[in-house]
Amino acid sequence: MSRLLRPSLQVIAFDGRLAPEPRRAIKLALTALRNEQGEICALEGNLSGYYRLRVGRHRVIFSYAADGAIEALFVEERQLVYEIFEAQFIKRLKS
């Protein structure tokens, strides 16, 4: 079953700044994610309820919406992605 994929503005902007090969890899991985394919892992702790998709040295953080769509929320290099996303997530909760 192919799901609707809704990328955030951050995902679109980040993708636009990448070199052609990583950009192509992320686009292919997001297309495969619509069919729930790829290196997917559920996150734990403060990020419980979110998932990550591994794309080379990048990670895409996503969640499943109530309507069954996949919301690609954040993408960044592996060493930064969890810290930045968690900080933004907590900031959003406090607002």
PyRosetta script that sets phi, psi and omega in degrees:
from pyrosetta import init, pose_from_sequence

init()
pose = pose_from_sequence("MSRLLRPSLQVIAFDGRLAPEPRRAIKLALTALRNEQGEICALEGNLSGYYRLRVGRHRVIFSYAADGAIEALFVEERQLVYEIFEAQFIKRLKS")
pose.set_psi(1, 124.1)
pose.set_omega(1, 179.0)
pose.set_phi(2, -88.9)
pose.set_psi(2, 128.5)
pose.set_omega(2, -179.4)
pose.set_phi(3, -99.6)
pose.set_psi(3, 157.8)
pose.set_omega(3, 173.0)
pose.set_phi(4, -71.8)
pose.set_psi(4, 136.8)
pose.set_omega(4, 178.2)
pose.set_phi(5, -112.9)
pose.set_psi(5, 125.0)
pose.set_omega(5, 178.2)
pose.set_phi(6, -116.0)
pose.set_psi(6, 101.3)
pose.set_omega(6, 177.4)
pose.set_phi(7, -79.9)
pose.set_psi(7, 143.2)
pose.set_omega(7, 177.1)
pose.set_phi(8, -76.3)
pose.set_psi(8, 169.0)
pose.set_omega(8, 177.1)
pose.set_phi(9, -62.8)
pose.set_psi(9, -34.3)
pose.set_omega(9, 178.6)
pose.set_phi(10, -63.6)
pose.set_psi(10, -42.1)
pose.set_omega(10, 180.0)
pose.set_phi(11, -63.8)
pose.set_psi(11, -44.0)
pose.set_omega(11, -179.5)
pose.set_phi(12, -64.7)
pose.set_psi(12, -45.3)
pose.set_omega(12, -179.4)
pose.set_phi(13, -65.8)
pose.set_psi(13, -43.3)
pose.set_omega(13, 179.8)
pose.set_phi(14, -61.5)
pose.set_psi(14, -44.4)
pose.set_omega(14, -180.0)
pose.set_phi(15, -59.9)
pose.set_psi(15, -38.1)
pose.set_omega(15, -179.5)
pose.set_phi(16, -67.9)
pose.set_psi(16, -21.2)
pose.set_omega(16, -179.5)
pose.set_phi(17, -89.6)
pose.set_psi(17, -8.6)
pose.set_omega(17, -175.9)
pose.set_phi(18, -80.6)
pose.set_psi(18, 158.7)
pose.set_omega(18, 172.0)
pose.set_phi(19, -67.8)
pose.set_psi(19, 161.3)
pose.set_omega(19, -175.1)
pose.set_phi(20, -54.8)
pose.set_psi(20, -43.2)
pose.set_omega(20, -175.8)
pose.set_phi(21, -68.0)
pose.set_psi(21, -48.8)
pose.set_omega(21, 176.1)
pose.set_phi(22, -63.4)
pose.set_psi(22, -35.0)
pose.set_omega(22, 177.9)
pose.set_phi(23, -61.5)
pose.set_psi(23, -44.0)
pose.set_omega(23, 179.1)
pose.set_phi(24, -63.8)
pose.set_psi(24, -42.0)
pose.set_omega(24, -179.7)
pose.set_phi(25, -62.9)
pose.set_psi(25, -42.1)
pose.set_omega(25, 179.6)
pose.set_phi(26, -67.3)
pose.set_psi(26, -42.1)
pose.set_omega(26, 178.4)
pose.set_phi(27, -62.3)
pose.set_psi(27, -42.6)
pose.set_omega(27, 178.0)
pose.set_phi(28, -64.1)
pose.set_psi(28, -41.4)
pose.set_omega(28, 179.8)
pose.set_phi(29, -65.2)
pose.set_psi(29, -39.5)
pose.set_omega(29, 178.5)
pose.set_phi(30, -68.0)
pose.set_psi(30, -35.9)
pose.set_omega(30, 175.9)
pose.set_phi(31, -64.8)
pose.set_psi(31, -42.5)
pose.set_omega(31, 177.7)
pose.set_phi(32, -66.9)
pose.set_psi(32, -33.0)
pose.set_omega(32, 179.5)
pose.set_phi(33, -61.6)
pose.set_psi(33, -30.7)
pose.set_omega(33, 177.4)
pose.set_phi(34, -56.9)
pose.set_psi(34, -28.5)
pose.set_omega(34, 177.2)
pose.set_phi(35, -102.2)
pose.set_psi(35, 15.5)
pose.set_omega(35, -179.6)
pose.set_phi(36, 56.5)
pose.set_psi(36, 43.3)
pose.set_omega(36, 177.0)
pose.set_phi(37, -112.6)
pose.set_psi(37, 150.9)
pose.set_omega(37, 178.9)
pose.set_phi(38, 122.1)
pose.set_psi(38, 179.2)
pose.set_omega(38, 180.0)
pose.set_phi(39, -82.6)
pose.set_psi(39, 88.3)
pose.set_omega(39, -175.8)
pose.set_phi(40, -105.0)
pose.set_psi(40, 138.4)
pose.set_omega(40, 179.0)
pose.set_phi(41, -144.2)
pose.set_psi(41, 136.2)
pose.set_omega(41, 176.1)
pose.set_phi(42, -74.2)
pose.set_psi(42, 139.3)
pose.set_omega(42, 177.7)
pose.set_phi(43, -87.4)
pose.set_psi(43, 159.4)
pose.set_omega(43, -175.9)
pose.set_phi(44, -123.6)
pose.set_psi(44, 175.4)
pose.set_omega(44, 176.4)
pose.set_phi(45, 68.7)
pose.set_psi(45, -134.5)
pose.set_omega(45, -179.1)
pose.set_phi(46, -61.9)
pose.set_psi(46, -21.7)
pose.set_omega(46, -177.2)
pose.set_phi(47, -100.9)
pose.set_psi(47, 17.2)
pose.set_omega(47, 176.8)
pose.set_phi(48, -58.0)
pose.set_psi(48, 137.6)
pose.set_omega(48, -177.0)
pose.set_phi(49, 98.6)
pose.set_psi(49, -9.0)
pose.set_omega(49, 176.7)
pose.set_phi(50, -111.9)
pose.set_psi(50, 162.5)
pose.set_omega(50, -178.7)
pose.set_phi(51, -131.4)
pose.set_psi(51, 160.0)
pose.set_omega(51, 175.2)
pose.set_phi(52, -124.4)
pose.set_psi(52, 146.9)
pose.set_omega(52, 175.2)
pose.set_phi(53, -116.2)
pose.set_psi(53, 122.7)
pose.set_omega(53, 179.8)
pose.set_phi(54, -85.7)
pose.set_psi(54, 127.0)
pose.set_omega(54, 177.5)
pose.set_phi(55, -134.3)
pose.set_psi(55, 89.5)
pose.set_omega(55, -177.1)
pose.set_phi(56, 60.4)
pose.set_psi(56, -125.0)
pose.set_omega(56, 179.5)
pose.set_phi(57, -89.2)
pose.set_psi(57, 3.2)
pose.set_omega(57, 179.4)
pose.set_phi(58, -104.7)
pose.set_psi(58, 156.3)
pose.set_omega(58, 175.8)
pose.set_phi(59, -130.1)
pose.set_psi(59, 135.6)
pose.set_omega(59, 175.9)
pose.set_phi(60, -107.5)
pose.set_psi(60, 124.0)
pose.set_omega(60, 176.4)
pose.set_phi(61, -94.6)
pose.set_psi(61, 129.9)
pose.set_omega(61, -178.9)
pose.set_phi(62, -142.9)
pose.set_psi(62, 168.1)
pose.set_omega(62, 176.5)
pose.set_phi(63, -143.9)
pose.set_psi(63, 167.2)
pose.set_omega(63, 177.1)
pose.set_phi(64, -100.4)
pose.set_psi(64, 126.9)
pose.set_omega(64, 179.3)
pose.set_phi(65, -80.0)
pose.set_psi(65, 165.0)
pose.set_omega(65, -179.4)
pose.set_phi(66, -60.4)
pose.set_psi(66, -30.5)
pose.set_omega(66, -179.6)
pose.set_phi(67, -84.5)
pose.set_psi(67, 4.7)
pose.set_omega(67, 178.1)
pose.set_phi(68, 92.0)
pose.set_psi(68, -5.9)
pose.set_omega(68, 178.7)
pose.set_phi(69, -73.3)
pose.set_psi(69, 160.4)
pose.set_omega(69, 175.4)
pose.set_phi(70, -102.6)
pose.set_psi(70, 125.6)
pose.set_omega(70, 179.4)
pose.set_phi(71, -105.1)
pose.set_psi(71, 106.4)
pose.set_omega(71, 175.5)
pose.set_phi(72, -78.8)
pose.set_psi(72, 110.3)
pose.set_omega(72, -169.6)
pose.set_phi(73, -96.0)
pose.set_psi(73, -36.8)
pose.set_omega(73, -170.4)
pose.set_phi(74, -156.1)
pose.set_psi(74, 142.4)
pose.set_omega(74, 175.2)
pose.set_phi(75, -139.2)
pose.set_psi(75, 140.8)
pose.set_omega(75, -180.0)
pose.set_phi(76, -166.4)
pose.set_psi(76, 171.8)
pose.set_omega(76, 175.6)
pose.set_phi(77, -66.5)
pose.set_psi(77, 151.8)
pose.set_omega(77, -172.9)
pose.set_phi(78, -52.3)
pose.set_psi(78, -46.3)
pose.set_omega(78, -173.5)
pose.set_phi(79, -68.8)
pose.set_psi(79, -14.1)
pose.set_omega(79, -177.0)
pose.set_phi(80, -112.5)
pose.set_psi(80, -25.3)
pose.set_omega(80, -165.3)
pose.set_phi(81, -58.5)
pose.set_psi(81, -46.6)
pose.set_omega(81, -173.5)
pose.set_phi(82, -70.6)
pose.set_psi(82, -42.0)
pose.set_omega(82, 179.9)
pose.set_phi(83, -63.6)
pose.set_psi(83, -47.0)
pose.set_omega(83, -177.9)
pose.set_phi(84, -67.1)
pose.set_psi(84, -46.5)
pose.set_omega(84, -178.3)
pose.set_phi(85, -63.4)
pose.set_psi(85, -43.2)
pose.set_omega(85, -179.4)
pose.set_phi(86, -63.3)
pose.set_psi(86, -41.4)
pose.set_omega(86, 178.4)
pose.set_phi(87, -62.0)
pose.set_psi(87, -43.2)
pose.set_omega(87, 178.7)
pose.set_phi(88, -67.9)
pose.set_psi(88, -38.2)
pose.set_omega(88, -179.6)
pose.set_phi(89, -63.4)
pose.set_psi(89, -47.6)
pose.set_omega(89, -180.0)
pose.set_phi(90, -66.0)
pose.set_psi(90, -40.3)
pose.set_omega(90, 177.9)
pose.set_phi(91, -60.5)
pose.set_psi(91, -40.9)
pose.set_omega(91, 179.1)
pose.set_phi(92, -64.9)
pose.set_psi(92, -38.3)
pose.set_omega(92, 179.5)
pose.set_phi(93, -66.9)
pose.set_psi(93, -36.0)
pose.set_omega(93, -179.0)
pose.set_phi(94, -74.5)
pose.set_psi(94, -21.2)
pose.set_omega(94, -178.5)
pose.set_phi(95, -75.2)
pose.dump_pdb("model.pdb")
